[in-house]
Amino acid sequence: MVTGHDSDGKARVVADGAVEPIASGLMPGCAIYRLWGRDERPVFPDDGSPHRAEAYYPPRDGSRFMINTIAPGELTPAPDLDVAAAWEELERQAPGAVAAMEPDAPGMHTTDTLDYVLVVSGEVTLELDDGDQTVLRAGDVLVQNGTRHAWRNHGVEPCTIVGVAVGADRA
């Protein structure tokens, strides 16, 4: 649901609909729901219409709001998957996400964002540099300060996390 202001400045619900997930054979059982985003700081009043937010990660002053479902176990693509085509499709659906990934360390990535993350269900392991791991469970929160990391689900059920990414500068 999205709110905005009408021409008289009164608050109104302006949108309410389902969001289709981004899914890839590269990450079987996972789903990404891009709920909202913008590439600039908000200015109010605002009519609530969607703003430019093409890239998966936001630029400085931009933000992204998403829900991610992380499947348990090793994310092993099917043997008959056309991997090159799957990477191209993922790049089309989530522009720039592939570039943030480390090719020699599956799942590891670093972004110029400040991320606020809430684990809604299941559990997930946050992996940082040097293999440092922390298990997060439903109700746990994380403030991710632009660090190199990966999400691993060593549990037995899918994990759902809600995140807000705010664009930042890296010195």
N, C-alpha and C positions, 0 to 999 in steps of 0.2 A: 504494500500500500504506500502511496506517495501523497504528501500534502503539498499545497501551494497556496498562493494568494490570488483571489479574483480581482477584477478591475477596481473594486472598491476597497481592496486591501484586507478583505476578510479571509480567514483560513478556510480551506476547502480540501476534501479528498479529491484528487485529480486523476488518480490511476490506481487500479487494483487488479492484478493479474498474475498468472503463473509465469515462472522463469524457466526456460528450457536449460537443462544441464549441458555442460561441455563434457564429453566423454571421449576417451581414446583407447584404442587397442594397445597402446604403449603402457597404459596403466589400467589393466582390467579391474573392474569393480569400483573404480574411483569416479567421482563426479565433481564438477566445479559449477557453482551457480553464481554468475556475476549479477548481483542484485542492483547495484547502482554505482555510478562513478561520475566524476567530472575532472577536468584538467585544470581548473582554475579555482581560486577561493570563491566561496559563495557570497553573493550580495543579495540582500533582501529589501523589499519584497521580491519574491520569485514566483513565477506561475506554476512551478513544479514540473515543467517539461524537461525531458532528458537533455543533458549537456554532452558535449564532446568528451568521449572517454574511450578512444579506440584501443590504445595500447593496454596490455594486461596490467602492467604496473603503472602507477600514476607518476606524472612529472612533479617537480617542485610545485607546491601549493595545490596539487590535485589530490584526489582520494578515490579509493575503491572499497566497496562493501561486498563481501562474498561469503558463501558457505561452501565448504569443501568436505566431501566424504572420502575417507581414506580406507581402502580395503585392507583386510588383514593379510599378513604373509608377504612373501616376495612378489613383487609386481612383475610377473613374467609374461611377456606378450605371447600370443599363440604362435606356434612354429610356422604357420603359413601366412602370417601377417606381412604385408608389404610395408616394411619399416620406413623406407624413404617417403612413401605416400602418407603414412600415418604422421610422420614429423611435419610434413607440409600441411596436412589438415589441421594439426594442433596449432601450428603457427597462424593459420588462417582464422581459427576460432579464438585464439588467445595471443594476439600479436605481441611479440617481444618476450613471451614467457620462455620460449626455447633458448633464446640468447642468454638468459640468466642462468641456465643450467650448465653444470660442469660436465663435459663429455666423458671425462675419465673417472668421475665420482657420481654415479647415478643418484639423482634426487638432490644432490647438494647444489645450493644456489645462494647468491648474495644479491640483494636489491637495495636501491637507494630509497628505502622507505622505513618509516616507523610503523610497526604493525601492532595492533591490539587484537589479541586472539583469546577466544573463550572456547574451551572444550565442552560441547553440549552432550555428547554421548560417547561411550566406548573409552578407549585409552590410546594414546599415541606417544611415541618416544621422539623427543627433540634431540637430534644429533648435532653437535657443534664441532669446532675444530678439534683435532687430535682424538676424535672418537668419543669425546665427552658426551654422555647421554643422560637425559632426565625424562622420567615417565610423567605424563600429564594425564589426569583422569577427569571425568565429567565434573564440571564446576570449577576446574582449575583455569587460571588465566595466565597469559604471558604477554609481556611487553617486549617485542622483538626490535632491538635498536640497530637495524641494518647489518646484523651479523651473518656470517656464512652459516648455513644450516640446512638440514633435511628433516623431513617428517617420515617416521617409520612406524608401522602398526604391527607390533609383535604380539598383539592380542588375538582373540578368536572371533571378534565381531567388528563390523565396520565402525570407524570413529568419525564423528561429525564435529567440525570446528567452524566457528563463525569468526571472521576477521575483518578488520578495517585497516587498510593500508593508506598512510598519509605520505605523500611525496616529500623527500628530503634532499639535502645536498650532501655530498661526500667530499671531504677536504683532501 
